[in-house]
Structures are given as C-alpha cells and as structure tokens.
C-alpha cells in the first residue's frame, strides 16, 4: 500500500478551564473535547527512493500525485520540475491543498514546516523511520475553517500520523522513538508523539483512530471521539459521546491562540466551569446538566479582543433556541448545540440571511461502526436472526477471509436511517442503517411521542393510528411491531388484518379520524428493501414541517434504551397475535387495538367507483393485469369487474404476495423489465387470436400503475407523463361532455412532470397548480381546497413516476382509481377507432412534441451520499450559463427559494417549500430538473425537450443526456 486517505475531523470544546501557566510557558488546562462531522480529507502517499524500505518507485511520483491527490498530470509535472518533488533529499515532504471557502483567513495556511501536517510527517519519520529517504506527499482537501478553535491543523496532523503508521506498518526497521518500543507504533505511542506537535493533536489522533476504519485502530480501547483532556492536552480520559448536532458560525477573523492565552493570564476569572458535573451529565445522558455546565473561560478575552465573535454570539442568542451557545477553543468559531438535526437545520435557515459568517451544520461524532456492532451484540435480547448476521460479519472481518466485510460493517452502521418527508426506507438487515425490528420500533416511539405531545389524550379517548402493510419481507411483522409500540405509549391502533394498498391506508386514516397513519412498504424498490411511511390526519404523507418535527422526536431516542413496546407479550403467527392484542386490556390510557373490518375496504372500493367517468362499452376490449406480487390483486380486480370489464387476464405467476419477487427482480412498473411477464402473456394471447388492447401492472403497494398499449401490431409502453396527460385530457373531455365540470376547476402536478399537461389544462380552462416532487404536496392542495369548501374544484393530479388520482377520497396516488380510469379511456378510444397511443399522437400534434425522460445515477453508501452532495454543490455554486450549450432563460434553486431570470433580468422569490432541487429552463423551451432521491441512493435528473416534430424532440433529448452525463461524470 503506497497511498491512504484519512478523514480528519474537527473538534469542539464542550468546556475549557485554564488552571494556570506552567514553568515551560504552556498552560495547564482541563477541557472536554468532542469530535464533530466537519472534516478535511487528507491523502498521504509514500514514494520510495533508491534503497528506501517502503513505497513505490521514485519514477512513479507524478502518477501517485495524479491518482491519489486528484492533480492533473500537468500539475504533477510542474511540481516535479519546480523541485517540490525532487528525489535527492532524504524524506522530502511536499504539501498541496484545495479549499472550499469564502473566508480570506484560509490564505494564511502555511505549506512549509510551519504547517502541522508537514511537522507531523517530519517527526514521524525522525522517530520511527530515520533511515527512510524517499518522499512523503500530502494533499489536504480543506473544509475545516482555519484559525477557528476547531483544531483543523491538529486534525490534519493527526490524520498524517495515522496514515503513515498504516503505510509503514510491518516495514519499520528501527525501534520506536523511545527505547524498548515496538517498531510498529501503538495508538498510545502515536498520541504521545502528537504532544510534541500541538496540544490538540493527541485528542485528534484518539478521535481519528476511532472513526477511520482504514487506519486499523478503531477497536483500540484508547480510541474515542469524546474525552477529558488535562495537562497541556496529553492526559486523555475517554468519555461517552453526546448525541447532538451543532451549528458552527465562523466569523471572518483569524484568532491567535497565543494572544488569547496571554490575555487570559491578566484577566480576572471569578467563576470556573464545573467540569466534573459536565462529565457526570455525559455519563448519565442528562442534557440539562450538560448544557448547564458547558463553559469556556477563554471567552472573557476573545469577546473583548475580537468584537466579531461577540457579535455572532449575540445574533445566535437573539434568533435561535439551542441547548447552549459557546465559543470553541480560543475562537473564532462559535457553536450552538441542538438535541436533533431538524432543530439545527431550522436554526441554520434562520441565520442564513442574518450574518456574513460561514455556517456549518454537523452532528457530533459517535462510535465507530465496529464499536456499534459490538454494542448491538451486547444486547441480551437481540433478535436471533440479526445476531447471526452480525456475528457472521464480525467473524469474516476478523478472519480476513472476506475483504468486503469491513465495508459491509461500515455501511450498516455509519449512520442511522433518517426519517424525512418520504418516511424511512432502507435495506433489510441488522444495523442502525438497516430496516429491522429495532429501527422500526425507534421510529414508532418517536411518532408516538410526537402524537402524544401534539394531541394529548382525552379520558377514555386516546389518539389513534391506522396501520397497513404490503407484501414485502417482514412487512407483516413490522406492522405488528408498530402497533405494539403505539399501544405501549397510549395510542390506539386500527390495523388491517391482511395486506392492503397504500391508498386504502390513506382512506382508513380519514375514515376513522386517526391522528396519523403508517404504511409499511418500500414501494417499488427491490426485494432487499422495506420502508415506513407516515400519514397525517388528512391522509396525506407527512409534509415537511410535520416530518421535521417527527424526525426531531426520533433523533432524541436511543435505539434500544428509549423504546416502549408490548410486543414480548404476544405469541404465535400474525393472526394469532392480532387476536391477543385485540383482547389485551392493560394498555395505557384506554388505548386498544381494533382490527379493520371488511366494510372499510368496501367503502374504499365504493369511493373509487364513484369516480367513474360514466358507463363504457367494454365488450370489445380485453386487458392483461399484474399486481407484481403486491397488494393490488384484490382491489384492482374488484373495481374492474364492477365497471363491467370482464376480459381481464391476470398474470397468475405474479398474484402470490411474495416479498422475494421471484418473477420480477425490480417491481417498478415504470420500467419495461417489470412488465416482461405481462408482455409474454399478451404475446401468448395474441398468438391465440385474443391479443389484449391494454396491459396494466401495479407496484407492490398499489399506488403506481405502468401501462403498455397494443398499437399497430406491437405493445408500446406509455411514460408516466404520457399517461398523466392522457388521463387529464380524458377527464376534462368526459366531464365537459357530461356537464359535470366544476366552476374554476383545478388540476395539480409536480414540478418534474411534463409541462405539456399545463398546455392541455389551459385548453379546458383548468387551473394547473405546480407543486414539489411527492404526491403529498398534491394531497396538500386538495386539503387546502377542502378547508375552503372547494374540494369539488379538484379534478385530477399526477406525477411523472406513474402516480395518478382523480378524487378527494384519499390524499395519495391511487393505482386502483387509475386502473379504472385507464380502462375507461381504452374503451373510449376503441369506440372512436383509435388507441391510447393514437390519442397521444393527436395531443402531440395539438400541443407540441414534449419528450420527457429521467436519468438516474446510483451512488450507494457513505461515499455515494457524499458524491451526490458534491454534485449538487457544484451545480448550485457554479455558473449555470457556462454549463450548458443551450441559452438559459431562467434557473431556480428551491433550497434558497430563488429564481434567476437570465432574459428579463433580476430574480424572484419562490413560494414553494424549500427543497434540494435545481431547475433550468432554456430559451428553446427545454427544461432540466436535478434532485437527490428521497428514498434511494440516487441522483435524479428530469429532462423535457420540446420539438416541432417527434424526431426533433428525440434528437434534442439525446444531446441533453450526453451533455448531462459528461457534467455528472466530471464531478468526482
């Protein structure tokens, strides 16, 4: 190994007490330090010179730089020519850096021996490998603010030491820097070495070792992310990490630590922090005690000498509510502490327009993935199947037989599954970043806390939650576990006794007047996934403010310690446990479990049938339908039969509710591969002279439907946009003909759906509302109309991902409703001598050829999430008028709520909620929308090209796709 990369994490001081000045000029301190997620990325390469013990040949210097440091070959050559990389020096050390900054204080970063990273490399070689005469190449991708009291330089030095220890492991030919030490230094050796570089370096080594699996110290008992530091920082006592978030504000000033300590010697100190009480608060997880005892005695000097620091502290105090606001280290950075991420994000949004300071949002770092794995295995009641998974992974990692085991452990534990407006979705398995009984219980506990806080419980009348589930692996169990946590927290439950579709859950929430709803599903994801959707009292998925509030309650909870459940009381299969829970009478606050009766599903079916466009002649058409092993089988077939469609050919192999999807690896009806068996049945029927006119397939939770149409002898798949435009036109035409079009009709679509729908709406005098991606925002518009007594104005809503709904009976997309409408449209087309494709071509001729397509870039794991973030940052902060070949008319950034007008000039404020979405509108009518997926590890890009002909639109689409591929691939 010749190159290694290490994340160098910043730190904050939860408390600093200066006890006095020592005879050697240093100060004795007592401080509690904690690592946070703001980090530099440090790459270290060892290049072997002639006779050196390790590393690559000297001739590979430029290649190492190019590959490891991200430099171009030309830049590496320039450095070599300039003498920065010459091989005629013993242990030559070179430093390069790149920055993400606005603050001019970054310019003070030295590149020579005054840089702690260079000094660390020099001391390491001198102490452990004095005979080495090659080169050490260091590149720092700098994100931690400089001269801010966040230990950015110390963190980089620590990363260099750890990287060199790994690179030289087993190749050191001399003893350690003290006689009697092992040639391969221990973590404590490295921490002792760090004292000679800087007071914060030992702690940074301790913390980096706990968080970077690549350096091999993550299980060392000396590795910890939170510690009490005494002396000048060399005496370290590990402490329990704090579950919290910080908003860091960095004023544009560079603070001299020496100057602050010098001023402190002359300052009167009347009160010192109670560090022991703070430590007790950390050990007992007592936030009140922690915040009460956080203090920094250096503030008395820094706030006086640097008024910019005082100003930012006053701004934070006046505008946000946090657990504590404190200066870190000797300044200049100030941080506000929050119990959860959502409160931190909200505070950042409030502060964004109030200060010129740089703002950084970060979590406080916790245990390494390996430590968390061990913590799970320490749980005495851990589910046997999950324990077996983790023990097998641990054994594989320790044996070294499976090199991917460490990566798998990291992916399972590097984060906790996050709850957002799309709910929670993840791969099934053991770990905090997986869907399992413990992550389901935790999210339910947070939901129960939220409901009880918001609604309370009247005597004998507790709040209730409706629950449904689909066919996925463990869906049935997760639904019951959800019920048991709710009951244990005094929340009543209405639960379906068998799998039921998402729209039926939305209907049940409204039908029973519930405080919330829970749908266990991962929608159209592959079999490895499951998920958890939360619905509000209106029957729509939780909107951003509510989702943030629920997430804040979840974030406060420990996965094992803070959850209440009745699950251990019940035994047997799902049906038996339901009966036991229904009869259970000791739940708090009179909360009870009620099994939802068949009449509720009947009421839902009748509500769908009430939305029929009128009687149609189905005698001349037949269809193929597949539920893709999901929940649509019963309700869709019931509705199609009720409207008079008799010739329904079901793909029998895909009827069984099987979460392993044995006949369909990716049950997403948007994709052609999901329709393979349905198309095969169409072909079989066609050969028998009974070719069906239409194919429909619904996804596992039956809220989306994919469509293919027999046209001119072959089956052509409609896009979600085409189906949406066809249904809008059909509903408008049908209601106009029947005289049932309401006054001032309203339709709703998402911003990523085709603008062709807006053109069609205008022709019928329908107001088209555009909302953010997610059908919940369509549901929100219906609810707003309902509150004004105008629900009848709503006629249709759709999103490009095959989601449609024409009524107000539910507040989510409804594939049962959509299947009925599509069948009626097919019958209408048949009567008029055409097909859905033929009708679509007529609409293209009328409104223009809009070709819409979706580009998806899958970027899995922690590195994938970081890359998606970098891509969005580059697109957001770059010059959009230089990115694309077509001339821009306007751009919109939904995160900053700004629209920039290139043709008219100036800017406008967007009224939609903030969202991580970028939109580009070009003068030729093309549009591009970019956003990270909320449910999958993907970057999604939506394209719409407008042409005078179909060929012109297709050509423009191909050019746009190639252009965007180059842009995305160019951002590493």
N, C-alpha and C positions, 0 to 999 in steps of 0.2 A: 504494500500500500504506500503510495507516494503523496497522496493528497487526501485531506479530510476537511469537512466543513462542520462547523460548530455554531449553534445559536448562542449568542451572548446576550443574556437577559439583563435588563435594568433592575435596579432595586429602589425601594423607598424606605425611609426610616419611620417606623411607627412611633418611635420615641428616641430622643437623644438627650443624654445627660452628660455634661463635661465635669469631671471630678477635680481636675487641676492640671497644672503644667508640670511636666517631668524635667529632670535634670538634663535629659538628652534633647530637649526642645519640643518633643511631642507632648500630646495631651492624653491623659487617661480618660477614657470615655466608657459609658455604659449605654448601649443602644440596641434596640430591637430592629433588625432589618428583615425585609421580606422581598422576594423577587416578584417582578410583575412581567406581563407579557410583551412589553415593548422590547424589541430585540434588534441587535446588529447581527449580520450574518458574516461570519469570519471563515475564510478559506485559507488553509495553510498547506503549502507544498514544500517538500524536501527534494532538492536536486543534488544528486551525488556528483562530486568532483572526483578526479582521479585518486584512488586509494581510500575514498570515504566508505564508511561501513554500511550505509543505507541509502535508499533513494534511487532516483532514475539517473541515467547517464547525463552528463553535463550538456550534451548536444540536444537534449530534449527540453531545455529551459523554455524556449519560446512556445513549444507545444503544451507544456504544463501550464504556463501562464494563460494560453489561449483557452484550453479546456477547463481549467479549474477556476480561473478568475473572470472568465467572461470577456477577456480582452480580445480585440481583433488581432489577427496575425501581424498586421502592420504595426499596431501599437506595441506588441511584444518586441518586434524588431527594433522599433525606435528606442525602447527602454534598454535593450541589449546594446545597441550602438552608442547610447549615451553613457554607458558604463555602469548603469544601475544593476546590471545582472552579470557583471564580469565574473569569471570563474577563477581569477588569480588571487582572490582573497580567501582566507580561512573563514568559514561560516559567515559568508556575506548575507546580510539581511536586507530585503527590499520590501517596501510597503507601498501599496496602491490603495485607493479608496474611491468609492462612489457614494453619492449623497441623495437623500430625499429631504429637502429642506427649503424653508423660506427665510430663515433667520440667519443674518450675516455672521453670527457667532461661530458657525461651522467653519468659517475660513481660518479660525485660529488653530485648527487641528494640526499638530506638527507631523511630519513624515519621517523624522530622523530619530536619533536616540532619545529625544525628549518625549517621544510617543511611548506610552506604557506598553503597548503591544510589542514594539521593537525591543524595548528594555527587557521585557519578559522572555522573548526568544533568546536574547543575548545571555541572560542569566541562566536560562535552562541549559543551553549548550555548554556554558562555562561550568556548571555544576554537575551535569550528568554525561556530557559527551565532549570533553575538551579536545579530543583528537579529531572530531568531525571538521572537515574543511570544505564542505560543499556550500550550498546556498539555501536559505530559508526565504520562501516567497509568501508574503502575507497580503491578502486582499480583504478589506473591510467594506461591506455593503452597509452604510451607516444610516441608522434610523433613530438611535437614542440621541436626544439633544445633548449638545456639548456644554460643559461648564454649568450644569443644571442641578447638581446634587443627586443625580440618578446613577452615578458610578459607571458612566458609559465607557470611559477609558479603562477603568479597572475590569469591567466585564470583558472588554476586548483582550486585555492582558490575560485574564483567566482562561478565555477560550483558546488563546495561543498556547498556553502552558498545557492545557488538557489535550489539545490536538497533537502537540509534539510528543507528549507522553505516550499517546497511542501510536504515532508514526514510528517512534523509536523503540517501542516495546519489543523485547527479545533481542534487540540488536545493540544494546548499550554495552560497551566494552570496559567501562570504568565504574567504580562504585559510586554511590550517591554523594551528595555534596557534604555530608558528614560521614566520617569513617564508620565502618560497620553497617552501613545501609545497603539494601539490596540494589543491584544495578538497575532493576526496574522499579521506579519510584512508586510508593503508595500514595493514596489520596492525601494522607496526612503529611507526607513528605512535600507534596506539591503545595499544600496550604501553608506550610512553614516557609517554603520558598517564596510564596506570594507576599509575605510580610515585608520582604526586602524590596518590593516594588511599590506597594502602596497599602494604606490601612484597610481599604475595602476589598483588596484583591483576595485575601483568604476566604471571605464570605462568598465572593463571586465564584471562586473555584468550587466551594462547597455546593453552591446552588446549581452551577452549570453541570456539575457531575451528577446531580440528582435528576436533571431534565434532559440531558443529551445521551440517549442510549448508545450512540456511536462511539463515545469515549470509554465505555466499559466500566464506569464507576457507579451506575445507577443503584446498585444494591449495597454499596458500601455504607455501613452504619454512620459514617461521617458525612454522607451526602444529605443535604436538607435545604429546603427553599426558604425557611424562616429560622432565625437564630438570634440569640442574645450574644452580642459582641462586647468583649471587655478588654482592658489594657489599651493598646492602640488599635485593636481590632483583631488581634491574633488569638485571643481566647474565645472560642466559639462553643455555645451550647445550643444544640438543635431544639426548636420549639414546634408545636403543632401549627400547620399553615392555617391561614384565615380564608374562609370562603367569602370573597368580596370582590368588588370592582372599584377601579379608581378612574377619575377624570384628572389628567395631569395638564396643567397650564404652564407653559414655558414663556416667560417674558423675554423680549429681545435684548437681554443683557447677559454678559459672561461674568460670573462671580468668582473671585479669588478665595479659595478655601483658607489659604494662609492669612489673608486680610481679615476674614471673618473671625478666625480663632484669635488673632492678635487683638481685635476689638473686643472679643469676649473677655480677655484677661483683665480689661479695665472696666468692664460693665458690672453694675450691681445685680446680683442674682438673689432675688428674695424667695423664690419658690422653685423647687425642683420636681420633676415628674416622679410619680410613684411607679417605677419600673416593675417592681415585684407584683403590684396589683395588675398591671397590664399583662404580665406573664400569666398570672392566675386567670385572667379573662380569656386569654388564648387557650389555656388548657381546659377550661370549662365551657368554651364557646359562648361566652357571655358578652354580647355586643355592647351592652350598656357599660359594662366595666371596661371593655377595651377602649371605646371611644372616650370615656371619661378620663382615662389615664394616658392617652396619647398626648405628647408634648415635645417641643423642640426648643431647648434653651438658646440655641443659636439665632432664633428669630429676633431676639431683642437687639442684636447687632445688625442683622441683614435687613430688617424692615426700615431701620434708620438710615443705613448706608445706601440702600437701593429702593427708592420710593416706588419703582415699578413693581416690586414684589408686593409691597403693601397695597398698592392699587388693585392688583389682581386678586389678592385675598379678600379685599372689601367687595369687589364685584361678585366673587363667588358667594360670599356670605349673604349678599343682598338679593341674589337672584335664584339660588338653588337651595334645596333642602338635602343635606347629606349627614352622614353619621359624624364626620369630622372633617375639618379643613386644616391642613398643616403644610408647612414648608418641608421639603425633603432635604436631608443633609444640610449643607451650608448654602443651599439655594443654587440657582434662582427658581427652580421648578416648585410649584405648589400643587398639592393634590387634594381632591375631595373624595372621601370614602363612601361607598354605597354597598348595601347588602346584596343588590342584584343588578344584573346587566341592564334591564329596562330602565331603571331609575338613572343609571349612569348615562345611557343613550339620551334620555329625555333632558338631562342636565346639559349635555353637550350641545343639543339642539338649541336650548335656551341661550347658551353662552356664545354660540357661533357668531352672532351679529353684534355682540356687545364688547368684543375685545379683539385687538390685533395679535394677541398671543397665539402661539401654536397650541392646539388642543390634541391630546392623545387619550383614547379610551382603551382601557386594558383591564383584564382580570388579574387577580393575584394568583401566582402560580401555585400549584398544589403538588401532589405526589407524582412521581414518575409512573409511567404505565406499568412497570414491573412491580412497584410498590402497591399500586392499586390492585393488581392481580392477586398479590399475596393477601391484601386486605379482604378481598372477596372470599378467598379460600379460608380465611379465618372465621367466616360466618358459620356458626354451628348448624343453622337451619337452612343452609343454601340448597336450592333445588338440585337434586342428584344429577340430572342431565347437564345442567350448567356447570356443576362442579367437575364432571367428567371432561367436558370441553376444556376447561381452564387447566386442569391437571395434565391433560394430554399436550396442550400448548407449552406449558412450563417445562415438561419433560423433554419435548422436542427442542426447545431453546437451550436447555442446559446440556443436552447431549451433543449439540452442534450438528446433528444429523440433518436437520431441516433449516437451511439458511434463511428461509422466509418466516420462521416462527416469530422472530423478534419484530419484524414488520407487522405481522398479524396482531401481536400483543399490543403494539403501539396504536394500531388502527382501532382496536377495541376499546382503548382507554384514554386516548389523547384528548378527548373531550366528552362532555355529556350531551346526549341527544337534546337538541334545542326545540322548544315549542314556539311556534310562530303562527301567523295567520293561516298557514296551511296545516296547522296541527303539528303532529310529530310523526316522522316516518323514518324507518331505518332497517338495516339488515337484522334478521333474527339471530339470536345467539347470546352468549354471556359477555358482559362488559357494559360499561357506562355509555358507550357509543353503539349500543345494540338495542333492538326491541326484545324485551324479555319481561318476565313477571314483575321484576323489581323496578324497571323503568316505567312500566305501566302503572304500578302502584304509586310511584312517586308523583307522576303527572296527575293521577286521580286525587291524591292527597292535596296537591296544590289547587286543583279545581274545586274540591270540597271546601277548602279554606276560603277560597275566593267567593263561592256561593254563600257560605255562612256569614261572611263579612258583609256582603252586599245586600243579602235578602233577609238575614235573620231567620228565625223560626217561630211562627205563632204557635201557641199552645195547641198541641194535637194536630197541627197543620204544617209539617215540615216542608221545606222546598223539595222539589223532585227533579230527577234527571231521567230522560229516556235513553235507552241503550239498544243498539243494533250491531250486527256484525256480518261480515261476508264469509266466503269460503276459504280464506287463507289459512295457512298453517298457524295454529294457536289462536285464531280469531275467537273461537268459542270460549277458550279458557280466559283470554284477555277480557272478554266481555263480562264474564262472571267475576273475575278479579276486580274489575272496575266497580261492579255492583257492591262487592264486599267492602271495599274501601269507603264508598259513599255511605253505605248503611252504618259503618262504624263511626262515621262522622255526623250522624244525624240527618242524612239526606236520603229521602225516599227514592225508589227506583221503579220505573216502568221498563220492562225488558222483553224483547221479542223471544219467543221460545225456540225459534229456528232462524236461520239466516234470512235477512231481508235487505232490500236495496237501500242505498243512501237516501233517495227521495222519500221512501217510506219512513225513515228515521226523522227527517225534517217534518214530515206530516205529523208524526206522533208527538213531537215537541209541541206543536201548535194545538193538536187535538186535545192533549191532556194539560195544557197550560204549564208546561215544565219551565224550570229556571234555566235548563241547559239540556243539551243532547250530546251523546257520544256515539260515534260510528267507528268501529274497529275495521279498518281497511287500509290497504296501500294502493287503492285504485287500480291502475294499470301496470304497476311495477312488476318486475319479475318475481318468481316464486321465493327468492331469498328474503323478500321484504314483507313487513307488515307496518301498520300505522294506526294513528289515533286522531280522529277529527273531533273538534268540539264545536257545538252549535249553541247559539244564543237563544233567548226566549222567542225571538221572531222566527226561528227555524233556519236561520242562515248561519254559515260558518262564522266564527268569531271575527269581528272587524279589528283593525289594528290596535286601537286603544284598549279594547277589552282583552285581546290576545296578549298585549304587553302586560296588562295587569295580572292576568292568569300566570303568565311566564314569571313575573316577579314573585308570585307566591310559590311557584315551583322551585325557583332558583334558591330559595332560602332553606330548602329541605335537604337533609342528608338522606341518601338513597335507602339506607337500612334503619337508621335510628328514629327518624321522624314520621314514619308512616303507621297509621292505624288501619287494621283490617280484621274482618270476621272470617276470612277465608279458611283458616285452620279448623273452624267449627263444622264444616260441611264436607261430606264424603260421597263418593260414587261418581257416576257419569254426569254429564251436564244436566240432563233432565231430572235426575235424582237430586242433585244439589239445588236446582231451581225449586223443587218442591220443599226441600228442607228450609231454604232461605225464605220462601213464601210463608212458611208456617212459623218462622222464628219471631218471637215477640219481645225479645230483650234488647232490640236495637234502640239506641238513644233517641230521645225527642220524638217518640212515636213513629220513627221512620220505618217504612215497610217496603218489601219488595212485592210488586204486582206483575204477574205475567200478562203481557199484552194479548188480548183475545183476538180471535179471527175477525171479529166485526171491525176492528181497527183497520186491518189490511183491506177489508171490503170497502170501507169508507174511502180509503185512499184510491182504490180502483175506480169507484164511482166518481170521485173528483176528477180523475184523469178522463174518464169517458164523457164528462160534462163539457170537455174542451174540444170535442169532435167538431170538425168543420161542416158536418152535415152528412147525410146518407150518401153513400157512393156505391157504384156497381163494381163489386169485387169478383164477379163471375168470370172475368176474362184475364185475371192476373193470379199469379202464384208467387210465393217468396220462399227463400231459404233463410232460416234464422238460427243463430248460435248464441248461447249465453256464455260461451268461453269458460265453462265450468263454474260460473258465478251465480249471482242472485237473481238474474233476470228471467230465468226459465219460467217460473210460475206466473208472475205478474204480467210479463210481456205477452205470453200466450193467452192468458185470460182476456186481456184487452183486445188483442187481435181477433179473437173469437167473438167477443161481444160486439165489435163493429161490423161483423159479417164476413170477415176474411176466413175462408175455410181452407184454402190450399196453402197451408203453412208446413213446409218441410224442415224439420228440426235436425240439426247435426247431432245425432244421438250420442256419438262418442264424446261430445263436449257438454252433455247435460249433467253428468255427475258433478256434485260440488266438491271438487278435488283441488286443494291448495297447492299441490305439486305441479299442476297444469301439465299433465302427461302428454297432451296432444298439441300444446301451444306454449312454447318457451317464453314468449313475450306477449301477454294477453292485452295488448293495446290495440283497439280496433281502428286507430288512426293509421296503423302500419299494415302494409299489404300481407306481411308474413302471418299476421294474426288471422287473416281471412283464408288461409290456404285450404283448410278442410272444408270450409263453406264453398269455396270456388270448386273444389273437387266434387262436391255433391251437386253443384249446379251443372258441372260438365257431365256427370253421370245421368242426371235427369234430362239434360239436353240430348244425349245420345238415345234416350228412350222416347224422344219426341215431346218432352214435357219441360222444356227449358223455362225456368222461372224468370220473371221480369226483374226481380229485385233480390238483393242479398242484404241482410242486416245482421250485425253482431254487436252485442253489448259487452262492456267491460265487466270485471268481477263484481263491482258494487253497483252496476247498472245505472250509472249517471252519464255515460257517454255511449254513443252508437256510431259505428262505422257503416258506410253504405257503398255498395257496388251495383251497377246498373247494366243490364243487357242492352247494348246499343250497337246496331249494325253488325250483329253476329258475334260480339265479344263483350266480356264484362269489364267495365271501366270503373275504377274507384273514384268516388267524389271526395274532394277535400272537405275538411270541416267548414271552411269558408264558403265553398260552393253550396253545401247542404244548408248552411245558415241563410244564405241569400235566397235560395230556392224556397225555403220554408217561410221566410219573411214575405216574399212576393206572393206565395200561395195563400197565406193567412190574410194578407191585405186584400187580395182579389176576392177571396171567399167571403170575407166579412162585408166588403163593399157590395158584392152581389146580393148578399142576404139582408143587407140593410142593418147590420149589427156593428158597423164600425163606430166606436165611441167618438164623442166630441174631443178634439185635441188628443188624438191617440199618441202613445209613447212606445218606442222600442228602445232596447238597450243592448249595446255590445261593448266588448273590451277594446282597449286601445290597440291591441295587437291583432285584432280581427279586421277583415278586409274593408277598406273604405268604400268598396262597391255597394255595401249594404246601406250606407248613408245616401248614395245616389238613388237606390231603389226606394228608400223611405221617403225621400223628397217628392218623388212622383206621386205617391199616395197621400201626401200631406201629413206624414207621420214624423213627429219629432224624434230624432235619434240622439240618445244620450251615450257618451263615451265614458267608460269607467276603467279603473286599473284592472290588470290581469287578475282573474279569480272571480268565480261566479258569485261569491259572497257580495261583491260590490253591485252586481245586478240585483241580487236579493235585497240589498240595502235600498236601492231605488224603489223597488216595489213597496217596501215597508214605509218609506217616506211618503209615497203616494197614498198608501192605506191610511196613514195618520192624518192626512188632509182630506180623507173621504173620497179620494180619487183613484182607488185601486183599479176601477174598471177602465181607466185610460191605458193601462198596460196591456199590450197585445203580444209581445214576443221579446225574448232575449237570447243571445247566443255568444259563445266564444269559439275561436277557431279550432280549439282542440276537441271538436266533436261534442260540444255540450250545448243543449237547447232546452227551452222551457217556455210554454205559451200561457200558463195560468198563474194564479196567485195562491194556489192550494199549498204549495211548498215554496221554499226560498233557496233552492239549489237546482242545478241542472237535473233533468229528469228524462232518462232514456226510455222509460215506459211511455211517457207522454210523447216523446219524439218519435218512437217507433210507430205509434198510432198515426201521427201526422204524416210521416213519410209514406206509410202505406196508403193513406188517403190521397196524398199527392200523386203517387204512382197510378192509382185508379183514375184520377182526374186526367193525367197525361194520356193514359190508354184511351179514354173516351175521346180525346182530342187528336188521336193519331200520332202521338209522339212519345218520348221517354223523358226521364229526368235529365239526361244528357242533352237531348234535343231542346228541352225547355231552357237549360242553362246556356246553350249556344244562342238562343234568342235573346236572353238577358245580356250576354256579352255584346251582341250587336247593338243593343239598345243603350247600354251604359258605358261601354268601353271594355277592352280586354285587360282585366286586372288579374295578373298571375301572382299568387301568394305562395310562399314556401317557407319552410323552417329549417334552419341549420342548428344542429345540436353538437356541442363539443363536450364529451365526457371527461371529467378531470377528478378522479377519485382520491379519497384520502386527504390527509392534512396538507400535503404538498399541492394537491389539486385545488383545494379551497383557497390556498394562498395564491395560486396562479390565477384563478378566476378573479380574485380581488385585485391583483396587479393589472390584469387586462382592463377591468372596469376603471381603475385609477388612471391608466394611460389614456384610455378613450375619454375620460372625464376631464383630465387636466391638459390634454394635448390641443392641437389646433385642428378642429374638425374640417375646416375649409381646405386643409392641406392633405387630409387623409384620403379623400375620395376623388375620383375622376370627374364625377358629375357636380355641377354647381349647386350649392346648398341654398335653399330658400329660408329654412329655419331649423333650429335644433331645440330640444327640450331636455332638461335634466330634472326628473321627477324627485330626485333626492334633495335638490336645492330649491325646487318649485320655481325654476326659472325657464322661460322660453326666450331664445335669442333670435331676432329677426335679421337675416342677412340681406334681404332685398329691401324691405321697408326701413330697416334700421331700428335700433333700440331693443328693448326687452319687455316681456310681460311676466306677470306672476301667475303661476298655475294654481288652480283651486283644488285639484285632486290631492288626496293624502300623499305624504312623502313615501317614495318607494325607490329602490335601487334600479332605476330604468332610464335608459338614454334613448332618445328618439331623433332621427334625422329625416327631414323632409326636403326633397330636391326639387329644383325648378321644373324638371320634366315630369313631376307627379309621382316619382318613385319614393318609397319610404323604407327605412331600416329602423328596427327597434331592437335594442340589446338589453338583456337582463339575466342575472343568475337565476336558475330554477330554485323554487322554494321547497321542492320535495325530492330532488335528485341531484347528484353531484355533476351538474351540467351548466354550461353557459348556453343560453338560447338566443338565437338571432332570427328575427322575423323579417322577411323581405316581401315587398309588394312592388311589382313592376307594372307600369301602365303603358300599353301599346295600342296602336291603331289596328293592329292585326294580332292574331294569336302568335304567329311566328315572331313578330317584333317583340312582344312581351316575353316570349321564351328566350330570345337572344339576350335581351337586357337582363333577365334573371340569371342566366349563365355567367354573364360578365360580372354581375354583382357578387355572385357566390365565389367566383375566383378571386375577386378583389378582397372580400372579407376573409377568405381562407388565408391569404397572404398576410393580412393585418394580424389575425389571431396567432398564426404560427410564428410571426415575427416578434411576439412578446413572450419571452421565456418564463 
